[in-house]
Amino acid sequence: MSYILDTKSKQQADVQDAASPSEHTQAPIPAGEDRETLLHYYHDMLLIRRFEEKTGEMYTRAKIGGYCHLNLGEEATVVGFCEGLEPEDYVYTNYREHGYAISRGISPEAVMAELFGKETGCSRGRGGSMHLFDMHRHFMGGYAIVGGQIPLATGAAFALAYRGSHDIVACQMGEGTTNGGPFYESLNLSKIYHLPIIYFVVNNQYGMGLRVEKGSAVSDIYRKACAFDMYSERVDGTDVLAVRDAMRRAARLARDQHEPSLVEAVSFRFRGHSVVDPDRYRDQEEVKTGRAAHDPVAAFAARLQAAGLIEEQGLQQIEEQVDQEVEHAVQFAEQSPDPPLETLFDYIYAPVGLPFTSPETESSRDGGVGGVSAEGEK
């Protein structure tokens, strides 16, 4: 299910006949899709699901500290977002970013080690759950401040446009963020300057504990782009292919025409806002029904089977592989060293000409938005 807002007539145009999310996720696999690519999508979705489940377990065992927000229920949204971009594009996210980091190529080991606060983490143990970062992969970090990533992503898009780069910026956020000033100021500037950026809103229907209808005067978030004559689209966030295709359309607009856009992906959050949120503000029947009706992983597995692309045994093999990957990530994190005490004050300020790099990418170089090498020193 996808909707596009025609900013010229200010009227909604249905891309296809409206269908419920559950009906759409059972739709046949479109013709021309590559089998191995589809299985890769399923692997990544299941990896995010198991990784986040294990993350929740490690948190309760006090292996992970601080705030921790999971992508459970949003796996199709995450993978579709990432698969709609090119490897060199820049990604800015909010604090619910574990799955995005993995889907953009940061290893599960480096992400889990970061959650554990270890030196081998993608931010060397300094960032934790909400501040994953990898300059080489143009993953520009999770941001704990609500909306804090939006002006920075807009500035990065300005830099890319100024330099005539072919790359674009994708800025992910939750629907609650669209009620803040940085959102409106950034969209306004991006349209004025024709910046190559996609504002990607994950509408999981709750801003912490507040229903989207109660927190926003316009609950169809994609309609907010109309104020800026900006292309916008609403898509079923439980359908990985629909999200991917929406991102590809927005990416073409940004890359070829240097026009910003807004994509709203409607998903369902399986658990509370964070690991410590007991989720008492939602009716438990709503949660139970939502998990059954809007499980993107189970729905995509069913579609693959219905298309004859994989059998139950194949799904089981992928699950066993994913379980091993997650267990290895935990072992890696547990065995990794803590940051040395003498480096306590390192990385507080960015050294001139030497941006931060993760242990995985120390040997890589990248001109990037900053126009400097991605190779750094302590």
N, C-alpha and C positions, 0 to 999 in steps of 0.2 A: 504494500500500500504506500503510495507516494503522492504528495500534493505539491504543486508549484504555485507560487504567488506571482501573478502577472503585475509587476510594479507600474506598468503603464496605465492599465485600466483599474488597478487596485482591486481586482477581483480574483478569487481563487479559481484555478483551473485544475481539475482532476486529471492526473496523468493516466490513471486507469480507474475503472469502477471501484468504488470503496468496498473494502472487504475487512473483516475483523482480522486482527493480528494472527489468531489461531488458524483462520482459513488460509491466510497468505503463507504462513510458514509451512503449510502442507502442500503448497502449490508445486507442480512438477519442476524439476531442474530445467532451466532454459536450454534450448538446443545450442550446440557449439561450445559448451563449457568443457574445459579440459579436466579429465578425471583426476590426474595427479594434483592439479591445482586445488580442486575441490577437497581432496583428501588432506591436503596441506592445511586448508582452512579449518577442517574439522579437527585435525591434530592440534592446531594452535588454540582453538576454542576450548578443547578438552584440557589442554595443558594449563590454560589460564584458570579454568574451573578447579582443577586439582591443586594447582599452586596456591590459589586463594584459600581453599579449604585447609590446606596445610599451614598457611600463614596464620589463619585464625587459631589453629591448634597450637602453633608455636607461641602465639601471643598469650594464650591462657597458661602456658608453661613458663612464662616470664623470660622466654628467649628473645622476645621482641618488646621494645619499650616505646613510649610516646604514643601519639595518635596513629591510628591505622585504619584505613578505609579500603574495602574490598570491591572487586568488580564482579562479584557473584550475581548472575542473572543478566549481566551486560556483555557477555562474551562475544556475541555476534556484532554488537555495536562496536566493540574494541577492534576486533579483527577486520571488520568491514571498513572502518575508518582508516586503519593502517594500510590495507591492501589497495585502497583507492589512491594512494600517494606513490610518488617515485622515491627511491632510496635517498636521494639528495635533498628532498624537501625538508623543511624545518618544522618540528612539532613542539608546541607548548601545551602543557596540560595543567589541570588542577591537582589536588592532593590524592585523588582516586586514580592512580596512574600505574600500578604494578603491571597490569595486563598490557597497557600501551607500550611500556618499556620493553617487555618481552617480545611483543609482536613487531616492534621496530628493530629487533635484532640483538638487544642486550641479553646476555645469557641468563637463564634462570639462576645459575650459581651466583653471578654478580649481583642480581637483584636480591636474592635471599641473604647473601652476605651483607648487603647494605642494610637490610631490615634488622639483621643481627648486630649492626654497628661495627662491622669488621673492616680491616684495612683493605681487604680484597673486594669490597663492595664497589659498585659503579661510581659512588661518590666518596670512596675511601672511608666509609663508615661515618662521615660527618653529616650526612643528610637525613638518613633514615627513610621511613616509609613515604614521607611527603615531598622529598627532595631528590628524586632519582635524576641522574644526569649522565649524558654521554655526548661530548662534543663531536666525536668522530662520526657518530650516527645521526648527528643533528637533532638529537633529543635534548631539548634545551631546558629540561627540568620540570618537575612538578612544583606547584606553588601552593603554600599553605594558606596564604591570605586570599580570601574569596575575591576573585576578579583580578588578583594581582598580575596574572599572566597576560591579561588582554592588552593593556597598553604596551607591554614589552613585545608581544607578538606583532602588534601593529607597527611598532618601531622597526622591528626586524624586516617586515614587509616593505617598509619605506626604504630601508637600506638596500634591499634586493632590487627594488624598482630603480633606485638612484644609480645603481651599478649596472643596470641592464641585464641582470641575471635571469636565467631560465627557471630557476628554482622558485618555489612558492612557500607560503607559511600556512600551517593548519593549527588553529587554536581551539583546543577542547575546553569545555566548561560544563557545569551543571545548570539546570534551568533556573535555579534560584539566583544565580549570578546575574541573570539578565535584568534583574530589578535594580541593579546598582549603577551609579554614575559612570564608572569606567567603561561599562559595556556600551552605553549610548555615545559617549565621547569618542570611543575608538571606532565604532561603526561609522559615525559621522565623518571623521578624518579619513578613514579608509575609502569612503566613497568620493570625497572631495579630491583626494590625490590618486584615485584609481589604483589601489594597492592590490598586489597579488596574494590575497589572504582568504582563507575559509574559516568562518566562525562556526564551530561545530558544537551544538548544544545537546547534551545527553539529558533528556527529560525522563527521569525515572519516577516522576510524578510526586516526589516528596523532596522539599528543600529542608534537610534535616527531618523535623517532625511535622512540617506544614505542607498540606496538600497544595499542589500548584494552583488550583482554582482559588484558594484562599490567600495566596501570597502574591499573585500577579493579576492585574486588571485584565490582561490579555493572556489567557492560559494556553492558546495556540501560539507557541513561542515563535514559530516561523513568520507569523504575521507582523512581528515587531520590526522586521526588516523593511516593511513597506514605508516607514517614516523616512527612510533614506533612499528610496527608489532602488533598492538592492534586491537582486535575485535571491529567492529563498525557497526552501523545499522541506517538506516534512516526510519522514520515512519510517517504516516499521523497524525499530531497532532490534527486534528479535530475528530478523532476516539478514543474514550476513551478506547475501548477494545484493539485496536491495540497498543496504548501506554502502557497500562497495561501489555500486553503480552511481548512487547519488554523489559520493565523493569524487568519482571520476568526472562527472558532469561539472561539478564545482571546480575541480582542479583544471579542467580545460578552460573554463571561463577565466580563472586566475592566470593561467600560464599564457594563453593565447591572446586574451583581450585585456589583461591587467584590470580585471573587475573583481571586487570582493563579493562574497555571498555568505548566506547563512543556511546551514543544514541542521534541522532538528530531528534527532533520532529518539523515538518514544520506546522506552524499555521498562523493565520491571525489576526493581531492586529486591533481591531475595532476602536480605537481612537488614538490620538497622543501619543508621547512617554511618556508624563506625563499629569497630569490634566490641566496644564497651556499651553500645546503645542497645538496651533491652527490647526496643521496638514495640513498646506498649501502646503507642498512639495509633497503631494500625489494628484493625479488627483481625484476629488470628484466622478467621475463615477467609478473609480477603487475601492474606498472605498464603495460606494453603492452596486456595484456588489459583492464585496468581502464579505460584511456582509450578503448578501442574499445567496450566494453560499457556504459560509464556516462557517455558524452558527452551532457550535457543539451541542448546547443545543436543538435547533429545530430539527436538524438531528437525534439526539439520541431519542428524543420523537417520531419522525416518525417511527424509527426502532422498538421501543417498541410497538407502536400501530400496525404496520404491522405484528409483531410476535404474536399478540393477548395477550400480557402481561399486557396491560392496556388500558382503554378506555379514552375518552376525559374527562369524569367526574373525573376519577382518577387523571389525570394530573392537573385538576383544583384544586383538593383537596391538592395536593402537593404544588402547587403554593400559595394557601392560607396559608398553614403551613409555607412556606418559608417567605412569606411577614410578618407574625407574628413574626418569629424569628428575622428578620432584624429590625423590629420596636422595638422589645424588646431590641435588642443590642444597638440601638440608645438611648432609654430611660435609659438603664443602664449606658451608657457613660455620658449622660447629668447629671444624678443624682449622679454620683460618685464624690468623693472629688479630688481636685487638690493635688499634692504632697506638704506636709508641707514645708514651707520656710526654716525651720531649717535643712531639709534634703538635701539642695541644693548641698552640696559637698559630699553626700553619693554616693557610687558605682563608684567613679572616678577610684579608684584602687581596684583590687580584694583583699579582705581580705585573709590572709593565711589560707588555709584549708577550707574556707567557700565561695563557689561560689555563684553567684547571683541566686536567685529563684524568680519566679513569685508568686503573691498572691495565685494563684490557686494551687500551688504545694509546699507550704511551709512545709507541713507535710509529704512529700514524701522523700524517700532516694534512692540514685542511685549511684553506684560505677562509672559508666560511663568512658568516655575517660579520664577525669581528675583524676579518681581514688579517688574521695573524695565525701563526702555527698552532696546531692542536697538541703539539708536543710540549710538555711542561716539566718543571723540576720542583722539588720540595724547596 
